[in-house]
Amino acid sequence: MTAASRKMLVICPFPEGCAAQQRLKYEQYFADWRAAGWEVIVSNFVDRQAWNVLYERGHLLAKAFGVAKGYLRRIRDLFRIGRYDLVYVCMWVTPLGTSFFERLARWQAKALVYDIEDNVLNGPGEAQSHPNPLARLLKGQGKYLYLIRKADHVITSSPFLNDRCLALNENRACTYITSSVDTDRFQPATLYSNDKPVVIGWTGTFSSMIYLDLLRGVFQRLALKLPFKLRVIGNFDYELPGVDLDVLRWSAEEEVAQLQTLDIGVYPLPIDDWVLGKSGLKAIQYMAFALPCVATEVGTTPMLIRNGENGMLVRSEAEWEEALERLIREPALRRRLGEAARADAVAKYSLNAIAGQYRAVIESVGRKGQQ
């Protein structure tokens, strides 16, 4: 079998170019895989029509129809999985119920790579402890545990999660690959100036809004001390009385321009075991734009941010308030931290820095599927 005839089926939750957990992870490397001789076919469970209403209130009929179409798509996939040399599964095969579809997919796949994001191994109570109520309803551990055990190779989002998966995987084949960004596209534009109100920014989705809420009191107290603007970039509406607030609707077309308007990036997280599986993607995004990032000192963030060198790490509300106030008042500090952060992003978290890690896993597992 020649390299040019190798075929890969990517089974993922969301349409290509939409969800950060896909587009800022493995999706960025499709061109690299194709250049290496792989024909890459993507099968997303949620189509673009369903994606457009997924995080909106209401639209229950459209969401139900989207789920039904997703299951029909997966049934079709089960009849063709065996034709592919490699199956790449992100998170799950289907979102609801037992591991039935995951077992069928594994049984038919010649070789399977499993890409898992976030800490889904919080013990027996994971389904009840997930911070997102919708996820608590829909998610259980059975699907994840089965795929972790049976995959030929597992790709994880944090070193903590990687250790857990390594203990479970029957092949003892797990690799932690950090989130990454296209630093040629994510270019800095901030002027590190106080000629206008400093813009503190956060980007995320409805499901991660609970983390932004951790700073509501911090922002409100800070607004009583000095002027600044809070800019929230997401797919939901947001209100915060007493704070000069902009809410921008995220879009792939406007993503770079929106992030280039920020002066400071914030990455709040709860200090608990749940966040040990998070990759630190928001911090990496801010770093690529040469923004000083203030982040909760938990999980992977101390691996990305060196406090006082390329960002700031905090643990309490008082520390959050102090760090943000200092950054607002001191443009020279923002410049020093931001420029160091950009250098780290290019050296450690760019496509050039990470591509080889994905390629090594794909080639290694792919050889099994071609035997």
Secondary structure by P-SEA (a helix, b strand, c coil): cccccbbbbbbcccccccccccccccccaaaaaaaaccbbbbbbccccccccccccccaaaaaaaaaaaaaaaaaaaaaccccccbbbbcccccccccaaaaaaaaaaccbbbbbbccccccccccccccccaaaaacccaaaaaaaaacccbbbbccaaaaaaaaacccccbbbbbccccccccccccccccccccbbbbcccccccccccccaaaaaaaaaacbbbbbbbbccbbbbbcccbbbbbbbcccaaaaaaaaccbbbbbbccccccccccaaaaaaaaaaccbbbbcccccccccccccccbbbbccaaaaaaaaaaaaacaaaaaaaaaaaaaaaaacccccccaaaaaaaaaaaaaaaac
